[in-house]
Amino acid sequence: MASNNNATEISPVLKSFVDDLRADILAEELIVEHGLLKATDRDVEDEVSHLASQDDRADEEDDFDNDENLHDMEAVSPTMRAIFEQD
């Protein structure tokens, strides 16, 4: 068998690449475990105002004339009753 004395040495480029991968893995684990940044009061207020504005827009877009939640869906209209009562 041929012996290879360089088997334990790695090139500086490969070592740099491995070090970068280790740093990326450590950074990812840190972010996953602790989050990226702490939320400030301003961040929370901004998010609340954004959510409130979405709710306001949703209220404007509601179609109250055709909202099933506002009508008795158990009642049968006279037209439908006439169709089903024909014999």
KAMOJO-V816122 format. One record per helix or strand of 2 or more residues. SS is the DSSP state (A for helix, B for strand). FROM is the first residue (numbers start at 1). TO is the last residue. If there is no record, write none. Layout:
SS|FROM|TO + SS|FROM|TO
//
This chain:
A|12|34 + A|41|61 + A|68|70 + A|78|85
//
